[in-house]
Amino acid sequence: MQQMTTSQPARAKIGAARAVIQCLKLEGVEFIFGVPGGQTLSIMDALYDEPGIRFITTRDERAAAHMADAYGRLTGKPGVCLATTGPGATNLITAVGGAHRDSSPVVVITCNNRRRHIGQDDNQDADHITLFRQFTKLSRFVPDSEGIPQAVREAFRVATTGNPGPVLLDFARDAVEGGEIAFEPIEPQNYRFNERPVAPEASIAAAAQALAAARKPVLWLGRGAIIARAGEAALKLAELLGAPIVTSFNGISAVPGDHDLCFGPRSRFGTKVSKHLLQDSDCILVVGNSMNAASTSRWTLPLTRNIAQVDLDPAIVGRNYPVAVGVIGDAADALRRLAAALQGKVSANAAARADWLAQARRLREDWRKDVFAPAYATSRPIKPQWVMQTLGAAIDANTVIVADAGNPGVWTHMLPIKTPGAYMKPVGYGNMAFGLPAAIAAKLAGPRKDVIAVVGDGSLGMSMGDMETAVREKAPFTLIVMNDMAYGNIKQEELHFHGQRYIGVDFGDVDYAGIAKCMGGDGEKVANPGDLADAIARGKASGRFYLIDVRIDGSENVWKDPI
């Protein structure tokens, strides 16, 4: 339980913009990601006097929101991004939408025009509240200086309670440029409480009964399991049952990917193994996973009706598939209590479950032989599967993998992520240009982590300017560009669904490693599969932003089932 402080905080008169910064400081904010503008300058000026908060200037506002999203995912604390009115704010929206769909805590700060001018055709006029409402848990306009402290506290409370997500604070320019206000430095533990509710005992008992009777149980973990830090409890329950674990794409890294009971993710691009396990299971324990379109091939995946679904949000349970048992509460707590309830009660179908698990292991071994074919070691252009096999061998417990949208991100499901929470990808919104800025934020959030980003040349083209940000902010990491000189995912759709009538998907030949060097980083091109491992090792050891341009076989199809 959080402890409240009971002493009366001292009131002081401070400027309105300084009140914004002081509220952020009390929340432990380390970074503000953004692009300054005329309407934000009072906040920037107040930040000048606060050395404890570092402003990270990005080359585009979208990158700032991606960085805030990544910071929120990795730390569990809201990332903060800042933009000016109109085009500054609208440039944030795509990335804020990604944070919303993937339940990432973000506080978005925009500064609008002066209150009396909003809606009067002032320069860069925009209704930020309407624009952001569908992509945030809360969008709030702050018209006056006195409302600033309460508004900032509410933003952090809403962003972090329940299922986390982004919140917009839109300050009128004259609110943050206003005179002094009375300010109380209230600690966060006195205005927000993040204890997660526990599930009723009756639902735990019902779920335990269903699992005890199962012959083919499966645990299906989503991002909610990562947020709840439920991986250890999930493994203990799976070991007790002898049950395989499958994840959603957003659930990758809920448990270590190289654990014997982990059988990979299921999504539209899921593995044959995970698809088989879910379709054939007679009891699925769904944890922090909404079973959305991406996880179920748009709800065409046939599943048993014997589903027990664990989620913090009752609105999620049973939303996309009917369930036999709903368990509303914290995932880690629920899994621990399920394991306790099942002690001494799992012997009845032990032989059947052992056969089920053995079958799953055989399927996984066959799948590995398929996707890691020996011929890939010499194939040119380089096969995407070889990139993943080589990168997988370089991953250790200190590695954070940042995957972008598109084909490269899909291929990363093959990587054996070793550490819970050490993987992120824009899944729900599929927003491109995530990888490069997210990797910068990952390195800033965890300077001792070995950060490796995997992006396509399509996404990189949308975010390339922030190579300079990585160099300027001394955020060294390795960026692997899977270069097929195309919007590869869409090109493959044109191949399969439109008779190879290619239009609008091909690029020219770009020297991405050369661009990285021009911006102060380093890099190299790799065309020979045998050279890739050494290139990755050089990138990791360089202590710099290091780009590896890998010329891949774009015809290797991510849409086919064997991946």
C-alpha positions as CSV (number, residue, x, y, z in Angstrom):
1,M,0.0,0.0,0.0
2,Q,1.3,3.5,-0.8
3,Q,2.0,5.7,2.1
4,M,0.6,9.2,2.2
5,T,2.5,12.1,3.7
6,T,0.4,14.0,6.2
7,S,2.5,17.2,6.8
8,Q,1.1,20.3,5.2
9,P,3.2,21.3,2.1
10,A,4.6,24.8,1.9
11,R,2.8,27.1,-0.4
12,A,4.8,29.5,-2.6
13,K,4.2,31.9,-5.4
14,I,5.7,30.8,-8.6
15,G,5.2,31.5,-12.3
16,A,2.7,29.5,-14.2
17,A,5.2,27.8,-16.6
18,R,7.4,27.0,-13.7
19,A,4.4,25.3,-12.0
20,V,4.2,23.0,-15.0
21,I,7.9,22.1,-14.6
22,Q,7.7,21.7,-10.9
23,C,4.8,19.3,-11.2
24,L,6.8,17.2,-13.7
25,K,9.8,17.3,-11.4
26,L,7.7,15.9,-8.5
27,E,6.5,13.1,-10.8
28,G,10.2,12.1,-11.4
29,V,10.2,13.1,-15.1
30,E,13.7,12.7,-16.5
31,F,13.1,13.7,-20.1
32,I,10.7,15.8,-22.2
33,F,10.8,14.9,-25.9
34,G,9.7,17.5,-28.3
35,V,10.1,20.4,-30.8
36,P,9.8,23.9,-29.4
37,G,7.5,26.5,-30.8
38,G,6.4,30.0,-30.1
39,Q,3.5,29.0,-27.9
40,T,5.7,26.7,-25.8
41,L,8.6,29.1,-25.1
42,S,7.4,30.0,-21.6
43,I,7.6,26.3,-20.7
44,M,11.0,26.0,-22.4
45,D,12.3,29.0,-20.5
46,A,11.1,27.6,-17.2
47,L,12.8,24.3,-18.1
48,Y,16.1,26.2,-18.6
49,D,16.3,26.6,-14.8
50,E,15.6,22.9,-14.0
51,P,18.7,20.8,-14.6
52,G,17.0,17.6,-13.4
53,I,14.8,17.4,-16.5
54,R,16.5,17.0,-19.9
55,F,14.8,18.3,-23.1
56,I,15.4,16.0,-26.0
57,T,15.0,18.0,-29.2
58,T,13.7,15.8,-32.0
59,R,13.7,16.5,-35.8
60,D,9.9,15.9,-36.0
61,E,7.1,15.9,-33.4
62,R,6.1,12.4,-34.3
63,A,9.5,11.2,-33.2
64,A,9.0,12.9,-29.9
65,A,5.7,11.1,-29.2
66,H,7.4,7.8,-30.3
67,M,10.1,8.4,-27.7
68,A,7.6,9.2,-25.0
69,D,5.7,6.0,-25.9
70,A,8.9,3.9,-25.8
71,Y,10.0,5.4,-22.5
72,G,6.6,4.7,-21.0
73,R,6.7,1.0,-22.2
74,L,10.1,0.4,-20.8
75,T,9.9,2.2,-17.4
76,G,6.2,2.0,-16.6
77,K,6.4,5.8,-15.9
78,P,4.7,8.2,-18.3
79,G,6.9,9.5,-21.1
80,V,6.3,13.2,-21.7
81,C,6.3,14.9,-25.1
82,L,5.8,18.6,-26.0
83,A,4.6,20.4,-29.1
84,T,3.3,23.7,-30.2
85,T,-0.2,24.4,-31.6
86,G,-1.6,23.3,-35.0
87,P,0.9,21.5,-37.1
88,G,3.1,20.8,-34.1
89,A,0.2,19.0,-32.3
90,T,-1.1,17.2,-35.4
91,N,2.4,15.8,-36.1
92,L,2.1,14.0,-32.7
93,I,-1.2,12.3,-33.4
94,T,0.0,9.1,-35.3
95,A,2.5,8.2,-32.6
96,V,0.0,9.1,-29.8
97,G,-2.5,6.7,-31.5
98,G,0.1,4.0,-31.3
99,A,0.7,4.6,-27.6
100,H,-3.1,4.4,-27.1
101,R,-3.6,1.1,-28.9
102,D,-0.6,-0.5,-27.2
103,S,-1.5,0.8,-23.6
104,S,1.6,2.9,-23.1
105,P,1.5,5.7,-20.5
106,V,2.3,9.1,-22.1
107,V,1.6,12.7,-21.1
108,V,1.2,14.8,-24.2
109,I,1.6,18.6,-23.6
110,T,0.5,21.0,-26.3
111,C,0.4,24.8,-26.0
112,N,-2.5,26.4,-28.0
113,N,-3.0,30.0,-28.8
114,R,-4.3,32.5,-26.3
115,R,-7.7,31.6,-24.9
116,R,-9.5,34.6,-26.5
117,H,-8.0,33.9,-29.9
118,I,-8.8,30.1,-30.1
119,G,-11.4,29.5,-32.8
120,Q,-10.9,33.0,-34.3
121,D,-8.7,32.1,-37.2
122,D,-5.5,32.8,-35.3
123,N,-2.2,31.5,-36.7
124,Q,-2.0,27.7,-36.6
125,D,-5.4,27.5,-34.9
126,A,-6.6,24.0,-34.1
127,D,-9.0,22.2,-31.8
128,H,-6.6,19.9,-30.1
129,I,-9.1,18.3,-27.8
130,T,-11.3,17.1,-30.7
131,L,-8.3,15.9,-32.7
132,F,-6.8,13.9,-29.8
133,R,-9.9,12.6,-28.1
134,Q,-10.1,9.3,-29.8
135,F,-6.4,8.6,-29.2
136,T,-6.2,9.4,-25.5
137,K,-7.7,8.3,-22.2
138,L,-8.3,12.0,-21.4
139,S,-7.9,15.2,-23.4
140,R,-8.2,18.3,-21.3
141,F,-8.0,22.0,-22.1
142,V,-6.4,24.1,-19.4
143,P,-7.6,27.7,-19.9
144,D,-6.1,29.5,-16.9
145,S,-2.9,29.5,-14.8
146,E,-4.6,28.5,-11.5
147,G,-5.7,25.2,-13.0
148,I,-2.3,24.0,-14.0
149,P,-1.2,22.0,-10.9
150,Q,-4.5,20.0,-10.7
151,A,-4.5,19.4,-14.4
152,V,-0.9,18.0,-14.5
153,R,-1.7,15.8,-11.5
154,E,-4.8,14.4,-13.1
155,A,-2.9,13.7,-16.3
156,F,-0.4,11.5,-14.5
157,R,-3.1,9.8,-12.5
158,V,-5.2,8.9,-15.5
159,A,-2.2,7.9,-17.6
160,T,-1.1,5.3,-15.0
161,T,-4.2,3.9,-13.4
162,G,-6.1,0.9,-14.8
163,N,-4.9,0.1,-18.3
164,P,-2.2,2.8,-19.0
165,G,-2.4,5.1,-21.9
166,P,-1.8,8.6,-23.2
167,V,-3.4,11.8,-21.8
168,L,-3.4,15.2,-23.5
169,L,-3.0,18.5,-21.7
170,D,-3.6,21.4,-24.0
171,F,-2.6,24.7,-22.3
172,A,-3.9,28.0,-23.5
173,R,-0.8,30.2,-24.2
174,D,-1.9,32.8,-21.7
175,A,-2.3,30.1,-19.1
176,V,1.4,29.2,-19.2
177,E,2.5,32.7,-19.8
178,G,0.5,34.0,-16.8
179,G,1.7,35.6,-13.7
180,E,2.5,33.9,-10.3
181,I,0.1,31.4,-8.8
182,A,0.0,29.8,-5.4
183,F,1.8,26.4,-5.7
184,E,1.8,23.5,-3.3
185,P,4.5,20.8,-4.0
186,I,2.3,17.8,-3.5
187,E,4.0,14.4,-3.8
188,P,2.4,11.9,-6.3
189,Q,1.6,9.4,-3.5
190,N,-0.8,11.9,-2.1
191,Y,-2.9,12.2,-5.3
192,R,-2.7,9.0,-7.2
193,F,-2.9,5.4,-6.1
194,N,-1.9,2.6,-8.4
195,E,-2.8,-0.5,-6.4
196,R,-4.3,-3.0,-8.8
197,P,-7.6,-4.7,-7.8
198,V,-7.5,-8.4,-7.0
199,A,-9.9,-10.9,-8.5
200,P,-12.8,-12.4,-6.5
201,E,-12.0,-15.8,-5.0
202,A,-15.0,-17.3,-6.8
203,S,-13.6,-16.5,-10.3
204,I,-10.2,-17.9,-9.3
205,A,-11.8,-21.1,-8.1
206,A,-13.8,-21.4,-11.4
207,A,-10.7,-20.8,-13.5
208,A,-8.7,-23.3,-11.5
209,Q,-11.4,-25.9,-11.9
210,A,-11.4,-25.5,-15.7
211,L,-7.6,-25.8,-15.9
212,A,-7.5,-28.8,-13.7
213,A,-9.9,-30.7,-16.0
214,A,-8.1,-29.7,-19.2
215,R,-6.2,-32.2,-21.3
216,K,-4.8,-29.6,-23.6
217,P,-4.4,-26.3,-21.7
218,V,-2.6,-23.2,-23.1
219,L,-1.7,-19.9,-21.5
220,W,-2.1,-17.0,-23.9
221,L,-0.3,-13.9,-22.7
222,G,-0.8,-10.3,-24.0
223,R,0.7,-6.9,-23.1
224,G,-1.3,-6.8,-20.0
225,A,0.9,-9.6,-18.6
226,I,3.9,-7.5,-19.2
227,I,2.4,-4.4,-17.6
228,A,1.5,-6.5,-14.6
229,R,4.9,-8.1,-14.5
230,A,3.2,-11.5,-14.5
231,G,5.8,-13.5,-16.4
232,E,7.3,-15.3,-13.4
233,A,3.8,-16.2,-12.1
234,A,2.8,-17.4,-15.6
235,L,5.9,-19.7,-15.9
236,K,5.2,-21.2,-12.5
237,L,1.6,-21.9,-13.4
238,A,2.6,-23.3,-16.8
239,E,5.2,-25.6,-15.2
240,L,2.7,-26.8,-12.7
241,L,0.2,-27.7,-15.4
242,G,2.7,-28.8,-18.0
243,A,1.1,-26.3,-20.3
244,P,2.6,-24.4,-23.3
245,I,2.6,-20.6,-23.3
246,V,1.7,-18.6,-26.4
247,T,1.8,-14.8,-26.6
248,S,0.2,-12.1,-28.7
249,F,2.7,-9.9,-30.6
250,N,2.3,-7.3,-27.8
251,G,2.9,-10.0,-25.3
252,I,6.3,-11.0,-26.7
253,S,8.8,-10.9,-23.8
254,A,6.1,-11.5,-21.2
255,V,8.2,-14.6,-20.5
256,P,11.7,-15.4,-21.9
257,G,11.4,-16.5,-25.5
258,D,14.0,-19.2,-25.0
259,H,12.1,-20.9,-22.2
260,D,11.1,-24.5,-23.0
261,L,7.4,-23.7,-22.4
262,C,7.3,-20.6,-24.6
263,F,6.0,-21.4,-28.1
264,G,6.0,-18.0,-29.7
265,P,3.4,-15.4,-30.6
266,R,0.1,-15.6,-32.4
267,S,-1.1,-12.9,-34.7
268,R,-2.1,-12.4,-38.3
269,F,1.5,-13.4,-38.9
270,G,1.8,-16.0,-36.2
271,T,3.6,-19.3,-36.2
272,K,2.1,-22.6,-37.3
273,V,2.9,-23.8,-33.8
274,S,1.0,-21.2,-31.9
275,K,-1.9,-21.4,-34.3
276,H,-2.1,-25.2,-33.8
277,L,-1.9,-24.9,-30.1
278,L,-4.7,-22.4,-29.8
279,Q,-7.0,-24.1,-32.2
280,D,-6.6,-27.5,-30.6
281,S,-6.6,-26.5,-27.0
282,D,-9.6,-27.5,-24.8
283,C,-8.9,-24.8,-22.2
284,I,-7.2,-21.4,-22.8
285,L,-6.2,-19.1,-20.0
286,V,-6.0,-15.7,-21.7
287,V,-4.0,-13.1,-19.6
288,G,-4.0,-9.4,-20.4
289,N,-4.9,-10.1,-24.0
290,S,-8.0,-8.7,-25.6
291,M,-7.9,-11.4,-28.4
292,N,-8.1,-8.5,-30.9
293,A,-8.0,-8.6,-34.7
294,A,-4.2,-8.8,-34.9
295,S,-4.1,-11.8,-32.5
296,T,-6.9,-13.8,-34.2
297,S,-6.6,-13.1,-37.9
298,R,-9.5,-10.7,-37.6
299,W,-11.5,-13.2,-35.3
300,T,-11.3,-16.0,-37.8
301,L,-9.2,-18.2,-35.5
302,P,-11.4,-21.0,-34.1
303,L,-11.2,-21.3,-30.4
304,T,-12.7,-23.4,-27.7
305,R,-15.6,-21.9,-25.7
306,N,-13.7,-23.0,-22.6
307,I,-11.8,-19.8,-22.1
308,A,-10.8,-18.2,-18.8
309,Q,-9.9,-14.6,-19.4
310,V,-7.9,-12.5,-16.9
311,D,-7.9,-8.8,-17.3
312,L,-7.9,-5.6,-15.2
313,D,-10.6,-4.1,-17.3
314,P,-14.0,-5.8,-17.2
315,A,-14.9,-4.2,-20.5
316,I,-12.3,-6.4,-22.2
317,V,-13.4,-9.7,-20.9
318,G,-15.6,-11.5,-23.4
319,R,-15.5,-8.6,-25.8
320,N,-14.1,-10.5,-28.8
321,Y,-14.7,-14.2,-27.9
322,P,-17.2,-15.7,-25.5
323,V,-15.5,-16.9,-22.3
324,A,-16.5,-19.5,-19.7
325,V,-14.8,-17.6,-16.8
326,G,-14.0,-14.0,-16.4
327,V,-11.3,-13.1,-13.9
328,I,-11.2,-9.3,-13.2
329,G,-8.1,-8.2,-11.4
330,D,-4.3,-8.0,-11.4
331,A,-2.8,-10.6,-13.7
332,A,0.2,-11.5,-11.5
333,D,-1.9,-11.9,-8.4
334,A,-4.5,-14.0,-10.3
335,L,-1.8,-16.3,-11.7
336,R,-0.2,-16.8,-8.3
337,R,-3.6,-17.6,-6.7
338,L,-4.5,-20.0,-9.6
339,A,-1.2,-21.9,-9.0
340,A,-2.0,-22.1,-5.3
341,A,-5.5,-23.3,-6.0
342,L,-4.3,-26.0,-8.4
343,Q,-1.7,-27.5,-6.0
344,G,-2.4,-31.2,-5.7
345,K,-5.3,-31.1,-8.2
346,V,-3.5,-31.5,-11.6
347,S,-2.8,-35.2,-11.6
348,A,-6.0,-36.4,-13.2
349,N,-5.0,-35.6,-16.8
350,A,-1.3,-35.4,-16.3
351,A,-0.5,-38.1,-19.0
352,A,-2.7,-36.4,-21.6
353,R,-1.1,-33.0,-20.8
354,A,2.4,-34.6,-21.1
355,D,1.4,-35.9,-24.6
356,W,0.1,-32.5,-25.6
357,L,3.3,-30.8,-24.5
358,A,5.4,-33.4,-26.3
359,Q,3.4,-32.8,-29.5
360,A,4.0,-29.0,-29.1
361,R,7.7,-29.5,-28.8
362,R,7.8,-31.7,-31.9
363,L,5.9,-29.0,-33.9
364,R,8.3,-26.3,-32.7
365,E,11.3,-28.3,-33.7
366,D,9.8,-28.9,-37.2
367,W,9.0,-25.2,-37.4
368,R,12.6,-24.3,-36.5
369,K,14.0,-26.6,-39.2
370,D,11.7,-24.9,-41.7
371,V,12.5,-21.3,-40.9
372,F,16.2,-21.8,-40.1
373,A,17.1,-23.8,-43.1
374,P,20.9,-24.4,-43.6
375,A,20.8,-23.0,-47.1
376,Y,20.0,-19.6,-45.7
377,A,23.6,-19.3,-44.5
378,T,24.8,-18.8,-48.1
379,S,21.7,-17.3,-49.8
380,R,22.1,-13.9,-51.5
381,P,20.3,-11.6,-51.2
382,I,20.3,-12.3,-47.5
383,K,17.2,-14.1,-46.2
384,P,15.2,-12.3,-43.5
385,Q,15.2,-15.5,-41.6
386,W,19.0,-15.5,-41.6
387,V,19.0,-12.0,-40.2
388,M,16.8,-13.2,-37.3
389,Q,18.9,-16.3,-36.7
390,T,22.1,-14.3,-36.6
391,L,20.7,-11.5,-34.5
392,G,19.1,-14.1,-32.1
393,A,22.6,-15.5,-31.4
394,A,23.8,-12.0,-30.4
395,I,21.0,-11.4,-27.9
396,D,21.6,-11.7,-24.2
397,A,19.8,-10.8,-21.0
398,N,20.9,-7.2,-21.3
399,T,19.5,-6.7,-24.8
400,V,16.5,-4.6,-25.6
401,I,15.0,-5.2,-29.1
402,V,13.0,-2.4,-30.7
403,A,11.1,-3.5,-33.8
404,D,9.4,-1.2,-36.3
405,A,6.1,-1.8,-38.1
406,G,6.1,-3.7,-41.4
407,N,7.9,-6.8,-42.5
408,P,11.0,-6.3,-40.3
409,G,8.9,-6.1,-37.2
410,V,7.0,-9.2,-38.1
411,W,10.2,-11.2,-38.6
412,T,11.4,-10.3,-35.1
413,H,8.9,-12.7,-33.6
414,M,11.6,-15.3,-34.3
415,L,14.0,-13.7,-31.8
416,P,14.5,-15.3,-28.4
417,I,14.0,-12.3,-26.1
418,K,15.7,-13.2,-22.8
419,T,14.3,-10.6,-20.4
420,P,10.7,-9.7,-19.6
421,G,9.7,-6.4,-21.1
422,A,12.8,-6.1,-23.3
423,Y,10.9,-6.0,-26.6
424,M,8.6,-3.4,-28.1
425,K,6.8,-3.0,-31.4
426,P,4.0,-0.8,-32.6
427,V,1.3,-3.5,-32.9
428,G,-2.2,-2.2,-32.5
429,Y,-1.8,0.9,-34.7
430,G,1.0,-0.4,-36.9
431,N,2.5,3.1,-36.9
432,M,5.7,3.3,-39.0
433,A,8.8,5.3,-38.1
434,F,8.7,4.0,-34.6
435,G,12.0,2.1,-34.4
436,L,14.7,4.7,-34.6
437,P,13.2,7.2,-32.1
438,A,12.0,4.5,-29.8
439,A,15.5,3.0,-29.7
440,I,16.9,6.5,-28.8
441,A,14.4,6.6,-25.9
442,A,15.3,3.0,-24.9
443,K,19.0,3.9,-24.6
444,L,18.2,7.1,-22.7
445,A,16.0,5.2,-20.3
446,G,18.5,2.4,-19.8
447,P,22.0,3.6,-20.7
448,R,23.6,0.3,-19.7
449,K,21.3,-1.7,-21.9
450,D,22.4,-3.0,-25.2
451,V,19.7,-1.6,-27.6
452,I,19.2,-3.0,-31.1
453,A,16.6,-1.7,-33.4
454,V,15.3,-3.6,-36.4
455,V,13.6,-1.4,-39.1
456,G,12.8,-1.4,-42.7
457,D,14.0,1.1,-45.3
458,G,10.4,2.4,-45.6
459,S,10.1,3.3,-41.9
460,L,13.7,4.6,-41.8
461,G,12.8,7.0,-44.6
462,M,10.1,8.5,-42.4
463,S,12.4,9.0,-39.4
464,M,15.9,9.4,-40.8
465,G,16.5,12.9,-39.4
466,D,16.7,11.6,-35.9
467,M,19.9,9.7,-36.6
468,E,21.4,13.1,-35.8
469,T,19.4,13.1,-32.5
470,A,20.9,9.8,-31.5
471,V,24.4,11.2,-32.1
472,R,23.7,14.6,-30.5
473,E,22.1,13.0,-27.4
474,K,24.9,10.4,-27.1
475,A,22.5,7.5,-27.3
476,P,24.6,4.7,-28.9
477,F,22.7,1.7,-30.3
478,T,22.8,-0.6,-33.3
479,L,20.2,0.0,-36.0
480,I,19.7,-2.9,-38.4
481,V,18.0,-1.8,-41.6
482,M,16.3,-4.7,-43.5
483,N,16.6,-3.1,-46.9
484,D,14.5,-4.4,-49.8
485,M,14.2,-1.1,-51.5
486,A,10.4,-1.1,-51.1
487,Y,7.4,-0.9,-48.8
488,G,7.9,-4.6,-48.7
489,N,4.8,-5.6,-46.7
490,I,2.5,-3.8,-49.1
491,K,4.4,-5.0,-52.1
492,Q,3.8,-8.6,-51.0
493,E,0.1,-7.8,-50.7
494,E,0.1,-6.6,-54.3
495,L,1.8,-9.9,-55.2
496,H,-0.7,-12.1,-53.5
497,F,-3.9,-10.2,-53.8
498,H,-3.5,-8.1,-56.9
499,G,-1.7,-10.3,-59.4
500,Q,1.7,-8.7,-59.1
501,R,0.4,-5.3,-60.3
502,Y,3.0,-3.3,-58.4
503,I,2.4,0.3,-58.0
504,G,3.7,2.9,-55.5
505,V,5.9,0.5,-53.5
506,D,9.5,0.7,-54.9
507,F,12.4,3.0,-53.9
508,G,15.7,3.9,-55.3
509,D,19.0,2.7,-53.9
510,V,20.0,4.7,-50.9
511,D,23.3,4.5,-49.0
512,Y,21.9,4.5,-45.4
513,A,25.2,3.7,-43.8
514,G,26.7,6.7,-45.6
515,I,23.9,8.9,-44.3
516,A,24.6,7.6,-40.7
517,K,28.2,8.6,-41.1
518,C,27.3,12.0,-42.5
519,M,25.2,12.6,-39.3
520,G,28.1,11.7,-37.0
521,G,27.4,8.0,-36.5
522,D,29.0,5.0,-38.1
523,G,27.8,2.1,-40.2
524,E,28.3,-0.4,-43.0
525,K,26.6,-2.3,-45.7
526,V,26.2,-6.1,-45.5
527,A,25.5,-8.2,-48.6
528,N,27.1,-11.5,-47.6
529,P,25.2,-13.5,-45.0
530,G,28.5,-14.7,-43.5
531,D,29.5,-11.1,-42.7
532,L,26.4,-10.2,-40.6
533,A,27.4,-11.6,-37.3
534,D,30.7,-9.7,-37.3
535,A,28.8,-6.5,-38.3
536,I,26.5,-6.8,-35.4
537,A,29.4,-7.4,-33.1
538,R,31.1,-4.3,-34.4
539,G,27.9,-2.3,-33.9
540,K,27.5,-3.4,-30.3
541,A,31.1,-2.7,-29.5
542,S,31.3,0.7,-31.2
543,G,29.9,2.8,-28.4
544,R,28.2,4.9,-31.2
545,F,25.1,5.1,-33.2
546,Y,25.8,2.3,-35.7
547,L,23.7,1.5,-38.8
548,I,23.9,-1.9,-40.5
549,D,22.3,-1.8,-44.0
550,V,21.4,-5.4,-44.8
551,R,20.3,-6.1,-48.3
552,I,17.6,-8.7,-47.9
553,D,15.6,-10.9,-50.2
554,G,12.3,-9.0,-50.5
555,S,10.6,-11.9,-52.2
556,E,10.7,-13.9,-49.0
557,N,7.1,-13.8,-48.0
558,V,6.0,-12.8,-44.5
559,W,2.4,-13.4,-45.4
560,K,2.7,-17.2,-45.8
561,D,2.0,-19.3,-42.8
562,P,5.4,-21.0,-42.1
563,I,6.8,-17.9,-40.3
